[in-house]
Amino acid sequence: MRLEYDAAVNCAYLRVGRRKSPRPARQLTIDPTTIADLDASGRLIGIEFLAADRAFTADELHAAKSPVIWLSVKAAAAEAGLSPSTLRVLIHNGRLPARKEGRDNRIALHDLWTYLEGRHGGGEPPRPRPAKVSRAGTDASSADIRATTTTARRSTTPSQRSTSPSRRHPVPRPKDLTPRPT
């Protein structure tokens, strides 16, 4: 048996039997704060205590393992498909919770996925970006497309442009100083 405790929500889970338990097929409510998980054949997998401080002593809860999985910034970046510097900025701005361990930040896996769900709407990490194509690897058709878009941006061709500085920027001429007849 193994006891896991999450102090943030005051819940404990007493895992019975195998280390890697199957998913519960059925739940049996023992009382409003205690729920038993059963597998498909009706065997007990574990018991969840919603008010753990009433069911266990403070020493037992302190000795229990936390179910939270903590990741380094580098591991969290690999999990999320983001760069480590992006995660550091998110932590600094308070958009991604983390805890400091020495010089390093640790990010809870559930906090990372909560952020990704809010950012992308589906709980999936962002799609990988397509690789950049080098100019040496371009073919003639893409060079033609690039050439047509470049000329389309120009309003006039070089031969239509005037090179005279007076036409582009007219120079103010001095007013005629001779008096006008009145």
MDTraj code that builds the backbone (N, CA, C; nanometers):
import mdtraj as md
import numpy as np

residues = "MET ARG LEU GLU TYR ASP ALA ALA VAL ASN CYS ALA TYR LEU ARG VAL GLY ARG ARG LYS SER PRO ARG PRO ALA ARG GLN LEU THR ILE ASP PRO THR THR ILE ALA ASP LEU ASP ALA SER GLY ARG LEU ILE GLY ILE GLU PHE LEU ALA ALA ASP ARG ALA PHE THR ALA ASP GLU LEU HIS ALA ALA LYS SER PRO VAL ILE TRP LEU SER VAL LYS ALA ALA ALA ALA GLU ALA GLY LEU SER PRO SER THR LEU ARG VAL LEU ILE HIS ASN GLY ARG LEU PRO ALA ARG LYS GLU GLY ARG ASP ASN ARG ILE ALA LEU HIS ASP LEU TRP THR TYR LEU GLU GLY ARG HIS GLY GLY GLY GLU PRO PRO ARG PRO ARG PRO ALA LYS VAL SER ARG ALA GLY THR ASP ALA SER SER ALA ASP ILE ARG ALA THR THR THR THR ALA ARG ARG SER THR THR PRO SER GLN ARG SER THR SER PRO SER ARG ARG HIS PRO VAL PRO ARG PRO LYS ASP LEU THR PRO ARG PRO THR".split()
xyz = np.array([
    [0.0843, -0.1180, 0.0000],
    [0.0000, 0.0000, 0.0000],
    [0.0888, 0.1243, 0.0000],
    [0.0403, 0.2269, -0.0665],
    [0.1148, 0.3521, -0.0739],
    [0.0170, 0.4679, -0.0604],
    [0.0543, 0.5642, 0.0225],
    [-0.0300, 0.6805, 0.0463],
    [0.0267, 0.8006, -0.0277],
    [-0.0579, 0.8675, -0.1047],
    [-0.0212, 0.9911, -0.1743],
    [-0.1082, 1.1025, -0.1179],
    [-0.0479, 1.2206, -0.0974],
    [-0.1219, 1.3314, -0.0372],
    [-0.0964, 1.4595, -0.1141],
    [-0.2050, 1.5301, -0.1455],
    [-0.1968, 1.6603, -0.2114],
    [-0.2473, 1.7648, -0.1125],
    [-0.1523, 1.8402, -0.0551],
    [-0.1871, 1.9370, 0.0486],
    [-0.2679, 2.0540, -0.0057],
    [-0.2538, 2.0859, -0.1328],
    [-0.3251, 2.2005, -0.1897],
    [-0.4764, 2.1813, -0.1838],
    [-0.5223, 2.0572, -0.1986],
    [-0.6665, 2.0305, -0.1967],
    [-0.7079, 1.9422, -0.0790],
    [-0.6121, 1.9064, 0.0088],
    [-0.6359, 1.8248, 0.1269],
    [-0.6997, 1.6907, 0.0908],
    [-0.6449, 1.6244, -0.0123],
    [-0.6932, 1.4933, -0.0552],
    [-0.5796, 1.3924, -0.0443],
    [-0.6151, 1.2710, -0.0086],
    [-0.5183, 1.1620, -0.0010],
    [-0.5722, 1.0441, -0.0804],
    [-0.4793, 0.9653, -0.1359],
    [-0.5180, 0.8456, -0.2099],
    [-0.4346, 0.7304, -0.1577],
    [-0.5018, 0.6280, -0.1093],
    [-0.4354, 0.5082, -0.0593],
    [-0.4410, 0.4044, -0.1702],
    [-0.3269, 0.3816, -0.2337],
    [-0.3173, 0.2877, -0.3461],
    [-0.2945, 0.1479, -0.2895],
    [-0.3748, 0.0518, -0.3327],
    [-0.3686, -0.0846, -0.2820],
    [-0.3181, -0.1755, -0.3946],
    [-0.2319, -0.2695, -0.3596],
    [-0.1892, -0.3704, -0.4565],
    [-0.0747, -0.3247, -0.5441],
    [-0.0889, -0.3519, -0.6742],
    [0.0182, -0.3298, -0.7697],
    [0.0636, -0.1852, -0.7761],
    [0.1878, -0.1685, -0.8179],
    [0.2432, -0.0329, -0.8290],
    [0.1715, 0.0450, -0.9384],
    [0.1547, -0.0150, -1.0544],
    [0.0846, 0.0495, -1.1656],
    [-0.0561, -0.0081, -1.1709],
    [-0.1511, 0.0621, -1.1135],
    [-0.2886, 0.0132, -1.1061],
    [-0.3625, 0.0422, -1.2353],
    [-0.4565, -0.0454, -1.2715],
    [-0.5392, -0.0166, -1.3885],
    [-0.6345, 0.0986, -1.3586],
    [-0.6935, 0.1522, -1.4617],
    [-0.7921, 0.2590, -1.4416],
    [-0.9140, 0.2031, -1.3697],
    [-0.9706, 0.2817, -1.2795],
    [-1.0892, 0.2318, -1.2090],
    [-1.2077, 0.2183, -1.3046],
    [-1.2751, 0.1046, -1.2935],
    [-1.3932, 0.0805, -1.3755],
    [-1.5191, 0.1302, -1.3053],
    [-1.5117, 0.1341, -1.1713],
    [-1.6296, 0.1709, -1.0942],
    [-1.5860, 0.2370, -0.9652],
    [-1.6659, 0.3296, -0.9169],
    [-1.6387, 0.3945, -0.7887],
    [-1.7525, 0.3653, -0.6929],
    [-1.7159, 0.3402, -0.5697],
    [-1.8130, 0.3092, -0.4654],
    [-1.7977, 0.4149, -0.3568],
    [-1.9050, 0.4909, -0.3297],
    [-1.9009, 0.5949, -0.2280],
    [-1.9269, 0.5324, -0.0916],
    [-1.8257, 0.5386, -0.0058],
    [-1.8381, 0.4828, 0.1293],
    [-1.9071, 0.5843, 0.2196],
    [-1.8614, 0.7069, 0.2197],
    [-1.9278, 0.8196, 0.2855],
    [-1.8966, 0.9429, 0.2003],
    [-1.9515, 1.0598, 0.2314],
    [-1.9317, 1.1761, 0.1426],
    [-1.7851, 1.2156, 0.1204],
    [-1.6942, 1.1751, 0.2107],
    [-1.5540, 1.2145, 0.1943],
    [-1.4628, 1.0975, 0.1596],
    [-1.5184, 0.9763, 0.1404],
    [-1.4372, 0.8583, 0.1121],
    [-1.4957, 0.7837, -0.0072],
    [-1.4103, 0.7604, -0.1076],
    [-1.4557, 0.6928, -0.2303],
    [-1.3586, 0.5788, -0.2606],
    [-1.4119, 0.4608, -0.2873],
    [-1.3305, 0.3443, -0.3209],
    [-1.3324, 0.3242, -0.4720],
    [-1.2152, 0.2977, -0.5296],
    [-1.2025, 0.2684, -0.6728],
    [-1.1892, 0.1181, -0.6914],
    [-1.2697, 0.0629, -0.7829],
    [-1.2693, -0.0806, -0.8105],
    [-1.2345, -0.1034, -0.9571],
    [-1.1665, -0.2150, -0.9853],
    [-1.1361, -0.2478, -1.1249],
    [-1.2552, -0.3213, -1.1870],
    [-1.2398, -0.3681, -1.3110],
    [-1.3508, -0.4304, -1.3836],
    [-1.4006, -0.5580, -1.3155],
    [-1.3124, -0.6300, -1.2449],
    [-1.3554, -0.7534, -1.1791],
    [-1.4024, -0.7300, -1.0354],
    [-1.4071, -0.6040, -0.9905],
    [-1.4589, -0.5711, -0.8583],
    [-1.3539, -0.5681, -0.7490],
    [-1.2252, -0.5806, -0.7837],
    [-1.1193, -0.5752, -0.6826],
    [-1.0863, -0.4308, -0.6485],
    [-1.0473, -0.4083, -0.5239],
    [-1.0149, -0.2750, -0.4757],
    [-0.8805, -0.2299, -0.5330],
    [-0.8806, -0.1092, -0.5929],
    [-0.7576, -0.0495, -0.6466],
    [-0.7021, 0.0509, -0.5477],
    [-0.7903, 0.1358, -0.4943],
    [-0.7463, 0.2387, -0.4020],
    [-0.8638, 0.3078, -0.3370],
    [-0.8332, 0.3884, -0.2367],
    [-0.9357, 0.4632, -0.1640],
    [-0.8948, 0.6096, -0.1632],
    [-0.9895, 0.6965, -0.2004],
    [-0.9651, 0.8403, -0.2036],
    [-1.0321, 0.9049, -0.0825],
    [-0.9541, 0.9859, -0.0123],
    [-1.0042, 1.0564, 0.1065],
    [-1.0080, 1.2051, 0.0737],
    [-1.1288, 1.2636, 0.0648],
    [-1.1431, 1.4033, 0.0265],
    [-1.1102, 1.4989, 0.1409],
    [-1.1269, 1.4563, 0.2640],
    [-1.0877, 1.5355, 0.3807],
    [-0.9792, 1.4565, 0.4519],
    [-0.8582, 1.4612, 0.3970],
    [-0.7499, 1.3756, 0.4444],
    [-0.7072, 1.4079, 0.5865],
    [-0.7188, 1.5316, 0.6286],
    [-0.6754, 1.5672, 0.7639],
    [-0.7652, 1.5060, 0.8714],
    [-0.8852, 1.4627, 0.8350],
    [-0.9745, 1.3953, 0.9309],
    [-0.9456, 1.2462, 0.9387],
    [-0.8941, 1.1885, 0.8292],
    [-0.8721, 1.0442, 0.8243],
    [-0.7317, 1.0034, 0.8679],
    [-0.6346, 1.0935, 0.8572],
    [-0.4958, 1.0605, 0.8891],
    [-0.4382, 1.1643, 0.9845],
    [-0.3327, 1.1247, 1.0534],
    [-0.2637, 1.2186, 1.1417],
    [-0.1731, 1.3087, 1.0583],
    [-0.1291, 1.4181, 1.1183],
    [-0.0414, 1.5123, 1.0480],
    [0.0915, 1.4472, 1.0114],
    [0.1443, 1.3587, 1.0962],
    [0.2700, 1.2897, 1.0667],
    [0.2551, 1.1950, 0.9479],
    [0.1430, 1.1249, 0.9394],
    [0.1192, 1.0340, 0.8266],
    [0.1084, 1.1121, 0.6956],
    [0.0402, 1.2249, 0.7002],
    [0.0252, 1.3059, 0.5787],
    [0.1581, 1.3689, 0.5383],
    [0.2380, 1.4083, 0.6375],
    [0.3683, 1.4682, 0.6072],
    [0.4623, 1.3656, 0.5431],
    [0.4520, 1.2403, 0.5848],
    [0.5378, 1.1342, 0.5317],
    [0.4887, 1.0820, 0.3959],
    [0.3660, 1.1134, 0.3590],
    [0.3095, 1.0636, 0.2329],
    [0.3761, 1.1318, 0.1132],
    [0.3828, 1.0582, 0.0041],
    [0.4426, 1.1092, -0.1181],
    [0.3429, 1.2003, -0.1901],
    [0.3943, 1.3072, -0.2467],
    [0.3093, 1.3986, -0.3228],
    [0.2863, 1.3423, -0.4628],
    [0.1633, 1.3470, -0.5150],
    [0.1373, 1.2958, -0.6498],
    [0.1813, 1.3921, -0.7600],
    [0.2336, 1.5085, -0.7223],
    [0.2723, 1.6091, -0.8202],
    [0.4044, 1.5690, -0.8856],
    [0.4093, 1.5768, -1.0166],
    [0.5318, 1.5489, -1.0919],
    [0.5958, 1.6825, -1.1237],
    [0.7194, 1.7035, -1.0735],
    [0.7904, 1.8291, -1.0949],
    [0.8908, 1.8117, -1.2075],
    [0.8931, 1.9104, -1.2987],
    [0.9827, 1.9074, -1.4142],
    [1.0782, 2.0253, -1.4092],
    [1.1987, 2.0056, -1.4604],
    [1.2899, 2.1183, -1.4790],
    [1.2371, 2.2026, -1.5949],
    [1.2907, 2.3216, -1.6100],
    [1.2464, 2.4095, -1.7192],
    [1.2768, 2.3442, -1.8540],
    [1.3922, 2.2802, -1.8638],
    [1.4306, 2.2150, -1.9897],
    [1.3356, 2.0992, -2.0232],
    [1.3030, 2.0165, -1.9231],
    [1.2115, 1.9046, -1.9460],
    [1.0702, 1.9546, -1.9759],
    [1.0273, 2.0599, -1.9085],
    [0.8941, 2.1163, -1.9341],
    [0.8874, 2.1764, -2.0741],
    [0.9961, 2.2375, -2.1198],
    [0.9996, 2.2936, -2.2546],
    [0.9880, 2.1834, -2.3585],
    [1.0564, 2.0717, -2.3351],
    [1.0458, 1.9587, -2.4281],
    [0.9045, 1.9018, -2.4288],
    [0.8410, 1.8956, -2.3126],
    [0.7040, 1.8445, -2.3010],
    [0.6040, 1.9352, -2.3724],
    [0.6248, 2.0666, -2.3600],
    [0.5289, 2.1631, -2.4142],
    [0.5571, 2.2014, -2.5588],
    [0.6760, 2.1741, -2.6083],
    [0.7101, 2.2164, -2.7434],
    [0.7435, 2.3646, -2.7506],
    [0.7879, 2.4207, -2.6394],
    [0.8272, 2.5616, -2.6323],
    [0.9748, 2.5687, -2.5967],
    [1.0323, 2.6854, -2.6090],
    [1.1725, 2.7003, -2.5713],
    [1.1821, 2.7255, -2.4208],
    [1.2956, 2.6874, -2.3591],
    [1.3125, 2.7131, -2.2157],
    [1.3057, 2.8616, -2.1818],
    [1.3558, 2.9480, -2.2699],
    [1.3511, 3.0919, -2.2410],
    [1.2073, 3.1430, -2.2397],
    [1.1203, 3.0877, -2.3232],
    [0.9790, 3.1260, -2.3228],
    [0.9149, 3.0881, -2.1883],
    [0.9465, 2.9694, -2.1387],
    [0.8905, 2.9283, -2.0099],
    [0.9430, 3.0157, -1.8969],
    [1.0699, 3.0551, -1.9030],
    [1.1242, 3.1435, -1.7986],
    [1.0535, 3.2784, -1.7984],
    [1.0227, 3.3308, -1.9168],
    [0.9495, 3.4576, -1.9258],
    [0.8085, 3.4415, -1.8689],
    [0.7423, 3.3307, -1.8996],
    [0.6083, 3.3051, -1.8463],
    [0.6106, 3.2946, -1.6939],
    [0.7133, 3.2302, -1.6406],
    [0.7268, 3.2197, -1.4946],
    [0.7502, 3.3573, -1.4346],
    [0.8404, 3.4349, -1.4953],
    [0.8723, 3.5683, -1.4445],
    [0.7491, 3.6600, -1.4463],
    [0.6652, 3.6476, -1.5509],
    [0.5456, 3.7311, -1.5624],
    [0.4283, 3.6791, -1.4791],
    [0.4444, 3.5630, -1.4151],
    [0.3388, 3.5089, -1.3299],
    [0.2307, 3.4337, -1.4051],
    [0.2515, 3.4037, -1.5309],
    [0.1504, 3.3311, -1.6078],
    [0.1634, 3.1800, -1.5935],
    [0.2796, 3.1335, -1.5458],
    [0.3027, 2.9912, -1.5245],
    [0.3606, 2.9728, -1.3840],
    [0.2872, 2.9036, -1.2937],
    [0.3388, 2.8855, -1.1577],
    [0.4592, 2.7918, -1.1568],
    [0.5531, 2.8203, -1.0700],
    [0.6724, 2.7371, -1.0534],
    [0.7257, 2.7575, -0.9130],
    [0.8089, 2.6654, -0.8705],
    [0.8751, 2.6827, -0.7410],
    [1.0255, 2.6848, -0.7641],
    [1.0918, 2.7614, -0.6828],
    [1.2358, 2.7809, -0.6958],
    [1.3086, 2.6772, -0.6116],
    [1.4029, 2.6072, -0.6711],
    [1.4899, 2.5133, -0.6003],
    [1.6331, 2.5536, -0.6293],
    [1.6923, 2.6284, -0.5382],
    [1.8269, 2.6796, -0.5627],
    [1.8228, 2.7828, -0.6743],
    [1.8989, 2.7591, -0.7792],
    [1.8982, 2.8495, -0.8948],
    [1.7910, 2.8118, -0.9973],
    [1.7388, 2.6911, -0.9865],
    [1.6494, 2.6384, -1.0891],
    [1.5031, 2.6546, -1.0507],
    [1.4188, 2.6612, -1.1516],
    [1.2740, 2.6602, -1.1335],
    [1.2233, 2.5198, -1.1611],
    [1.1234, 2.4773, -1.0871],
    [1.0557, 2.3499, -1.1102],
    [0.9103, 2.3806, -1.1424],
    [0.8606, 2.3165, -1.2468],
    [0.7233, 2.3386, -1.2934],
    [0.6452, 2.2097, -1.2734],
    [0.5283, 2.2202, -1.2101],
    [0.4422, 2.1034, -1.1932],
    [0.3807, 2.0682, -1.3288],
    [0.3785, 1.9391, -1.3582],
    [0.3266, 1.8940, -1.4872],
    [0.1818, 1.9370, -1.5066],
    [0.0997, 1.9309, -1.4009],
    [-0.0406, 1.9704, -1.4157],
    [-0.0531, 2.1212, -1.4409],
    [0.0371, 2.2029, -1.3836],
    [0.0334, 2.3470, -1.4113],
    [0.0722, 2.3767, -1.5560],
    [0.1683, 2.3025, -1.6071],
    [0.2100, 2.3206, -1.7467],
    [0.0943, 2.2894, -1.8412],
    [0.0261, 2.1772, -1.8183],
    [-0.0854, 2.1404, -1.9061],
    [-0.2050, 2.2342, -1.8884],
    [-0.2253, 2.2868, -1.7682],
    [-0.3310, 2.3854, -1.7481],
    [-0.3027, 2.5103, -1.8302],
    [-0.1770, 2.5553, -1.8297],
    [-0.1395, 2.6713, -1.9111],
    [-0.1607, 2.6418, -2.0598],
    [-0.1174, 2.5246, -2.1053],
    [-0.1310, 2.4910, -2.2476],
    [-0.2781, 2.4805, -2.2892],
    [-0.3637, 2.4291, -2.2016],
    [-0.5067, 2.4218, -2.2336],
    [-0.5652, 2.5606, -2.2508],
    [-0.5270, 2.6518, -2.1632],
    [-0.5779, 2.7888, -2.1732],
    [-0.5217, 2.8615, -2.2936],
    [-0.4006, 2.8275, -2.3339],
    [-0.3356, 2.8962, -2.4458],
    [-0.3852, 2.8463, -2.5801],
    [-0.4009, 2.7147, -2.5930],
    [-0.4359, 2.6569, -2.7226],
    [-0.5788, 2.6071, -2.7302],
    [-0.6494, 2.6060, -2.6211],
    [-0.7903, 2.5704, -2.6242],
    [-0.8194, 2.4222, -2.6280],
    [-0.7248, 2.3360, -2.6570],
    [-0.7553, 2.1950, -2.6663],
    [-0.6725, 2.1079, -2.5750],
    [-0.5812, 2.1652, -2.5023],
    [-0.4978, 2.0868, -2.4150],
    [-0.3857, 2.0163, -2.4865],
    [-0.3682, 2.0447, -2.6132],
    [-0.2611, 1.9823, -2.6887],
    [-0.1454, 2.0796, -2.7022],
    [-0.0231, 2.0283, -2.7028],
    [0.0889, 2.1195, -2.7227],
    [0.0857, 2.1755, -2.8639],
    [0.1509, 2.2875, -2.8881],
    [0.1494, 2.3451, -3.0216],
    [0.2160, 2.2526, -3.1218],
    [0.1697, 2.2612, -3.2449],
    [0.2298, 2.1795, -3.3508],
    [0.3723, 2.2239, -3.3760],
    [0.4596, 2.1315, -3.4114],
    [0.5969, 2.1729, -3.4411],
    [0.6008, 2.2635, -3.5630],
    [0.6893, 2.3593, -3.5590],
    [0.7017, 2.4527, -3.6701],
    [0.7699, 2.3851, -3.7877],
    [0.7295, 2.4202, -3.9109],
    [0.7968, 2.3597, -4.0264],
    [0.9413, 2.4071, -4.0344],
    [1.0254, 2.3211, -4.0884],
    [1.1670, 2.3549, -4.1010],
    [1.1847, 2.4669, -4.2025],
    [1.2837, 2.5518, -4.1775],
    [1.3103, 2.6610, -4.2692],
    [1.3783, 2.6065, -4.3938],
    [1.3384, 2.6579, -4.5101],
    [1.3964, 2.6154, -4.6361],
    [1.5082, 2.7116, -4.6717],
    [1.6230, 2.6560, -4.7034],
    [1.7348, 2.7430, -4.7400],
    [1.7157, 2.7930, -4.8819],
    [1.7739, 2.9074, -4.9115],
    [1.7607, 2.9637, -5.0460],
    [1.8321, 2.8785, -5.1493],
    [1.9352, 2.8082, -5.1083],
    [2.0085, 2.7239, -5.2030],
    [1.9211, 2.6084, -5.2508],
    [1.8258, 2.5684, -5.1697],
    [1.7415, 2.4559, -5.2053],
    [1.6146, 2.4946, -5.2793],
    [1.5963, 2.6212, -5.3179],
    [1.4743, 2.6609, -5.3863],
    [1.4835, 2.6254, -5.5332],
    [1.3693, 2.5964, -5.5912],
    [1.3678, 2.5642, -5.7332],
    [1.3298, 2.6877, -5.8144],
    [1.3250, 2.6756, -5.9448],
    [1.3002, 2.7899, -6.0329],
    [1.1608, 2.8477, -6.0140],
    [1.0608, 2.7632, -5.9878],
    [0.9244, 2.8144, -5.9736],
    [0.9108, 2.9057, -5.8523],
    [0.9755, 2.8711, -5.7398],
    [0.9669, 2.9585, -5.6233],
    [1.0453, 3.0865, -5.6462],
    [1.1529, 3.0813, -5.7255],
    [1.2273, 3.2030, -5.7586],
    [1.1423, 3.2942, -5.8464],
    [1.0632, 3.2359, -5.9395],
    [0.9734, 3.3158, -6.0226],
    [0.8661, 3.3831, -5.9377],
    [0.8120, 3.3098, -5.8423],
    [0.7087, 3.3659, -5.7546],
    [0.7665, 3.4818, -5.6748],
    [0.8879, 3.4630, -5.6224],
    [0.9521, 3.5681, -5.5463],
    [0.9755, 3.6906, -5.6336],
    [1.0148, 3.6721, -5.7581],
    [1.0413, 3.7837, -5.8488],
    [0.9126, 3.8594, -5.8819],
    [0.8015, 3.7886, -5.9034],
    [0.6768, 3.8562, -5.9372],
    [0.6214, 3.9327, -5.8182],
    [0.6358, 3.8793, -5.6980],
    [0.5864, 3.9528, -5.5812],
    [0.6719, 4.0750, -5.5544],
    [0.8006, 4.0679, -5.5860],
    [0.8882, 4.1829, -5.5651],
    [0.8513, 4.2948, -5.6610],
    [0.8275, 4.2620, -5.7875],
    [0.7924, 4.3664, -5.8838],
    [0.6507, 4.4166, -5.8606],
    [0.5637, 4.3343, -5.8065],
    [0.4266, 4.3797, -5.7821],
    [0.4230, 4.4854, -5.6725],
    [0.5189, 4.4813, -5.5812],
    [0.5229, 4.5793, -5.4744],
    [0.5679, 4.7166, -5.5233],
    [0.6435, 4.7210, -5.6305],
    [0.6926, 4.8486, -5.6810],
    [0.5812, 4.9214, -5.7556],
    [0.5738, 5.0502, -5.7353],
    [0.4689, 5.1270, -5.8032],
    [0.5109, 5.1628, -5.9458],
    [0.6360, 5.1852, -5.9667],
    [0.6863, 5.2197, -6.1004],
    [0.8134, 5.1423, -6.1262],
    [0.8446, 5.1299, -6.2518],
    [0.9695, 5.0644, -6.2875],
    [1.0821, 5.1660, -6.2780],
    [1.2062, 5.1238, -6.2707],
    [1.3167, 5.2184, -6.2590],
    [1.3248, 5.3172, -6.3754],
    [1.2847, 5.2782, -6.4957],
    [1.2918, 5.3701, -6.6098],
    [1.1878, 5.4813, -6.6003],
    [1.0766, 5.4569, -6.5291],
    [0.9730, 5.5581, -6.5147],
    [1.0051, 5.6579, -6.4040],
    [1.0974, 5.6232, -6.3166],
    [1.1309, 5.7127, -6.2074],
    [1.2220, 5.8236, -6.2571],
    [1.2028, 5.9394, -6.2032],
    [1.2863, 6.0526, -6.2386],
    [1.4067, 6.0560, -6.1471],
    [1.5207, 6.0814, -6.2033],
    [1.6413, 6.0908, -6.1219],
    [1.6743, 6.2343, -6.0879],
    [1.5975, 6.3286, -6.1419],
    [1.6229, 6.4694, -6.1138],
    [1.5831, 6.5006, -5.9703],
    [1.6759, 6.5593, -5.8921],
    [1.6409, 6.5891, -5.7540],
    [1.5326, 6.6951, -5.7437],
    [1.5208, 6.7849, -5.8443],
    [1.4207, 6.8910, -5.8360],
    [1.2793, 6.8359, -5.8510],
    [1.2624, 6.7273, -5.9211],
    [1.1278, 6.6718, -5.9369],
    [1.0867, 6.5939, -5.8125],
    [1.1809, 6.5256, -5.7510],
    [1.1455, 6.4502, -5.6313],
    [1.1254, 6.5429, -5.5124],
    [1.2155, 6.6389, -5.4961],
    [1.2088, 6.7329, -5.3853],
    [1.2222, 6.8731, -5.4417],
    [1.1119, 6.9394, -5.4721],
    [1.1231, 7.0733, -5.5314],
    [1.1937, 7.1698, -5.4381],
    [1.2877, 7.2426, -5.4934],
    [1.3647, 7.3407, -5.4174],
    [1.2888, 7.4716, -5.4182],
    [1.2661, 7.5318, -5.3031],
    [1.1940, 7.6601, -5.3032],
    [1.2778, 7.7673, -5.3725],
    [1.2144, 7.8412, -5.4615],
    [1.2829, 7.9475, -5.5347],
    [1.2615, 8.0803, -5.4632],
    [1.3637, 8.1698, -5.4700],
    [1.3446, 8.3002, -5.4047],
    [1.2378, 8.3808, -5.4757],
    [1.1624, 8.4569, -5.3992],
    [1.0555, 8.5394, -5.4576],
    [1.1185, 8.6528, -5.5375],
    [1.0440, 8.6916, -5.6355],
    [1.0906, 8.8038, -5.7188],
    [1.0918, 8.9313, -5.6329],
    [1.2056, 8.9987, -5.6275],
    [1.2198, 9.1133, -5.5399],
    [1.1785, 9.2455, -5.6045],
    [1.1405, 9.2451, -5.7312],
    [1.0993, 9.3707, -5.7959],
    [0.9587, 9.4071, -5.7466],
    [0.9361, 9.5380, -5.7208],
    [0.8046, 9.5785, -5.6720],
    [0.6982, 9.5662, -5.7795],
    [0.5801, 9.5284, -5.7396],
    [0.4663, 9.5148, -5.8319],
    [0.3933, 9.6483, -5.8401],
    [0.3407, 9.6764, -5.9579],
    [0.2639, 9.8013, -5.9699],
    [0.1334, 9.7913, -5.8934],
    [0.0958, 9.8964, -5.8310],
    [-0.0267, 9.8967, -5.7526],
    [-0.1408, 9.9660, -5.8190],
])
top = md.Topology()
chain = top.add_chain()
for i, resn in enumerate(residues, 1):
    res = top.add_residue(resn, chain, resSeq=i)
    for name in ("N", "CA", "C"):
        top.add_atom(name, md.element.get_by_symbol(name[0]), res)
traj = md.Trajectory(xyz[None], top)
